[in-house]
Amino acid sequence: MVEILRTNDLVLISVIESILTAERIAHFVADQNMAAVEGSLGFLPRRIMVDAREAGRARRIIAEAGLAGELRDA
């Protein structure tokens, strides 16, 4: 799995998850349970991970949704 996005923005994570789910791209949000460690302050970013074989397609779809600026460098 490779990281395509890292953010603290829970709304953005939800939007990206919806996009990936609609396109049937398997994904995983890493570090989302770190809230217990950080005290629910939201300063630790969550990472959206996808299979390396789907990374290009996932990036393209996210860019087409107008969110290219949120993507991590390949």
N, C-alpha and C positions, 0 to 999 in steps of 0.2 A: 504494500500500500504506500502511496505517496501523498504528501500534504499538498493541497491545492489552495487552501485558505486558512488564515489564522486571524482571529478577531475576538474581542470582548463583547461585541454587539450581538446580544441574544436574538434580536429581531432579524438581523442579517443571517444568522445561522439558520433560523427557521425558514427564511425565504430560500436560501441555498438548498436546504434539505428538501423543501417542497419541489424545487426545480429538478433536483437529481432524482427524487422519487418518481416524479411525473415522467421522466425520461428513462426510468428503470435502470438507473446507474447505482449500483451498490455503493454505499458510503458508510463512514463511521465518524462520529464526533468524538475525538480524543480529548481527554482532560475535562470533560464536562462534570465529572464528579469531584473535581478539585475545589468546588465551592465549599465543601466541608472543611477543607484544609485552610483555605483563605478566609474563612469566616463570612462567606457570601458577599464579599465586597466587590467581586467582579473584576479584579485587576489581573487575574491570570487568564490569558487568552485560551480559547478553545481552538482545536485544529480540526478541519474537515479533511478526511482522508478518503481516497478512492483507489481502486485497483490501478496499478501502473498502466495496464493495457487500456483502461478507460479514461486516463487522465487527459489526453488530448481532446477527446470528445466532450468530457465534462467541462474543460476550460472553454471550449468553443461555445457550448450552450450557455454557460454563465456569462460569457462576453456578449452573446447575442441578447441576453436579458438586460444588458446595460450595466453590468457589474464587473467589467474587466479590471477596473482599478482596484478591486478588492483581492484579486488573485495574487498568489505568491509567485515569484519568478520560478520558471521551470528548472 
